[in-house]
Amino acid sequence: MRAAIAHVVGDILQSLGVCIAGALIWAFSDRWLDDNGISYWFRIDPVCTFVFSVLVMWSSYGTTRDAVHVLMAGAPNSIDTAAIERKLMSIPTVVDVHCLHSWSIAMDKHNMMAHLQITPGADSTPVLYAAQEIAAAAGCEHTCFQVEDVGAYDKTRETCFQHYEAPAIV
């Protein structure tokens, strides 16, 4: 939507610029002549085109940057994962937080997932509700929390702990 509005505003400005350039060429084409007898006012049209092309590229940069960030499932700049992890750790019965991820699916829509290990035998429902409230307060609309019993679950078997090792160059 932001890109569409910028496009319409850019088109309006460019049209105004072309009209002003045309009016200047029409009004002053017989003045300020170069050695060949051609008015310097004829050069205003390409100058106007160049100025507006720079404005279009400048306005497109932010939109393109934001679109690539969303397409690459980038972490939202507005979410401090270290602070979220501290808040999740402060939930009663939570002993560990791992595999915490947040990403954007649109510039104003964020998701979050995490694994929460709780003390053996603790009720997971209040932990889940508290985690969802923390994520919602951070601006995450969709969450997925996996609650694990620390006494029964081996987190070393999870894929988020397996790191890619680049092959050695021989």
LUMNUTI-450950 format. One record per residue (C-alpha): x, y, z. Coordinates in pm, 1 decimal. Layout:
! LUMNUTI-450950
> c1,c2,c3
> X,Y,Z
...
//
This chain:
! LUMNUTI-450950
> c1,c2,c3
> 0.0,0.0,0.0
> 283.9,234.3,91.0
> 451.9,161.3,-245.1
> 128.1,229.2,-434.1
> 81.6,564.7,-260.9
> 444.8,659.1,-329.2
> 397.1,560.5,-693.4
> 86.3,778.0,-733.4
> 251.1,1077.2,-562.2
> 562.0,1029.6,-778.2
> 352.0,1019.6,-1094.0
> 171.4,1339.4,-992.6
> 499.7,1519.7,-922.9
> 653.6,1395.2,-1244.9
> 349.2,1508.0,-1445.1
> 367.7,1853.4,-1284.0
> 739.2,1869.1,-1362.8
> 681.6,1775.6,-1726.1
> 405.0,2037.6,-1753.8
> 627.4,2308.2,-1603.0
> 920.3,2206.2,-1825.9
> 691.1,2213.0,-2132.1
> 555.4,2554.2,-2038.2
> 909.4,2691.8,-1992.8
> 1022.7,2547.9,-2326.8
> 713.5,2686.4,-2501.2
> 746.1,3031.5,-2341.2
> 1124.0,3078.2,-2368.6
> 1234.3,2867.0,-2666.3
> 1345.5,3180.3,-2849.8
> 1568.7,3307.0,-2566.1
> 1901.5,3205.8,-2409.9
> 2039.7,3048.3,-2726.0
> 2362.5,2847.7,-2757.1
> 2614.4,2878.5,-3043.7
> 2394.1,2661.5,-3269.0
> 2086.4,2877.3,-3213.1
> 1912.7,2618.7,-2989.6
> 1765.0,2744.6,-2664.9
> 1913.2,2616.0,-2339.8
> 1553.7,2583.8,-2217.4
> 1519.6,2266.8,-2426.6
> 1758.8,2101.4,-2179.2
> 1512.8,2140.2,-1892.0
> 1314.0,1833.6,-2000.7
> 1602.7,1581.1,-1963.4
> 1713.2,1755.2,-1641.6
> 1359.4,1721.2,-1507.6
> 1353.9,1352.9,-1607.8
> 1687.6,1291.5,-1432.7
> 1574.2,1465.8,-1111.6
> 1252.9,1263.3,-1098.4
> 1436.1,936.6,-1169.0
> 1661.0,1007.5,-868.5
> 1351.6,1078.7,-656.3
> 1189.3,751.7,-769.4
> 1501.9,550.7,-686.8
> 1529.7,721.4,-347.5
> 1165.4,654.1,-260.1
> 1184.5,294.1,-387.5
> 1484.5,203.7,-173.2
> 1294.4,184.0,157.1
> 1008.1,-12.7,7.8
> 1246.2,-257.7,-159.0
> 1450.5,-296.1,161.8
> 1136.4,-368.6,366.3
> 1002.4,-615.5,107.2
> 1330.6,-809.3,99.5
> 1337.7,-813.6,481.3
> 990.0,-971.7,490.5
> 1061.5,-1214.6,204.9
> 1377.0,-1334.2,380.0
> 1179.7,-1382.0,707.1
> 1396.7,-1124.7,881.6
> 1374.9,-1064.0,1253.9
> 1163.2,-757.9,1336.4
> 1370.3,-456.6,1441.0
> 1112.5,-371.7,1706.2
> 1158.4,-697.3,1899.7
> 1444.7,-732.5,2145.7
> 1486.0,-1110.5,2167.3
> 1722.0,-1086.3,2464.9
> 1454.8,-896.8,2661.8
> 1187.2,-1144.4,2550.5
> 1406.8,-1433.4,2663.7
> 1453.0,-1269.4,3006.2
> 1075.8,-1221.3,3037.9
> 1008.9,-1582.5,2938.4
> 1267.0,-1700.4,3192.4
> 1085.3,-1499.9,3462.9
> 769.5,-1709.9,3420.2
> 730.2,-1933.3,3726.1
> 843.5,-2295.0,3665.6
> 1036.2,-2204.6,3343.7
> 1397.1,-2322.3,3379.6
> 1523.7,-2277.3,3021.8
> 1430.6,-2099.7,2699.0
> 1587.5,-2208.6,2371.0
> 1519.2,-2198.4,1996.2
> 1365.0,-1852.1,2035.9
> 1285.8,-1706.2,1693.1
> 1085.4,-1408.2,1574.4
> 1023.1,-1308.0,1214.5
> 809.7,-1075.4,1006.9
> 542.1,-1192.5,766.8
> 455.8,-829.2,686.8
> 597.7,-502.1,812.2
> 333.3,-489.8,1086.7
> 277.9,-862.8,1146.9
> 528.1,-1063.6,1349.7
> 548.5,-1426.5,1459.4
> 737.1,-1586.4,1745.8
> 827.0,-1939.2,1847.5
> 1030.1,-2080.7,2133.8
> 1088.2,-2392.5,2336.9
> 1025.4,-2352.2,2709.7
> 1153.3,-2610.7,2955.0
> 961.7,-2625.9,3282.3
> 1020.5,-2800.6,3611.2
> 913.4,-3167.2,3620.0
> 541.3,-3214.1,3680.5
> 454.2,-2843.2,3648.4
> 129.9,-2743.8,3477.0
> 215.4,-2620.2,3126.4
> -105.9,-2426.5,3058.7
> -27.1,-2119.2,3277.0
> 323.5,-2114.0,3128.0
> 181.8,-2118.1,2776.8
> -64.9,-1836.7,2853.6
> 207.9,-1622.3,3013.4
> 439.6,-1677.3,2714.9
> 161.8,-1580.6,2473.2
> 97.9,-1260.1,2670.1
> 468.6,-1169.6,2658.7
> 479.0,-1226.5,2282.2
> 157.7,-1028.1,2226.4
> 298.9,-736.8,2428.2
> 601.4,-741.1,2193.7
> 372.1,-715.7,1890.3
> 363.7,-1079.9,1780.6
> 26.1,-1181.9,1642.8
> 98.9,-1551.8,1597.5
> 298.2,-1763.3,1840.6
> 404.6,-2122.2,1876.2
> 554.4,-2226.2,2209.6
> 668.2,-2579.9,2278.1
> 657.4,-2655.6,2650.3
> 894.8,-2931.7,2757.1
> 937.0,-3115.4,3087.5
> 1303.5,-3064.3,3181.3
> 1316.6,-3405.3,3347.9
> 1187.8,-3598.8,3047.1
> 1291.9,-3402.5,2739.2
> 1642.5,-3412.6,2589.3
> 1692.2,-3080.4,2413.3
> 2022.1,-3188.8,2256.8
> 1820.1,-3398.0,2008.2
> 1658.1,-3085.3,1863.0
> 1760.2,-2961.0,1520.3
> 1792.7,-2600.3,1636.6
> 2101.5,-2709.8,1831.8
> 2265.5,-2874.0,1531.2
> 2488.2,-2620.8,1356.5
> 2607.6,-2641.2,999.1
> 2980.0,-2697.7,969.2
> 3132.6,-2582.5,643.3
> 3350.1,-2849.8,479.6
> 3723.2,-2800.6,515.3
> 3892.9,-2654.0,213.0
> 4176.7,-2876.3,97.5
//
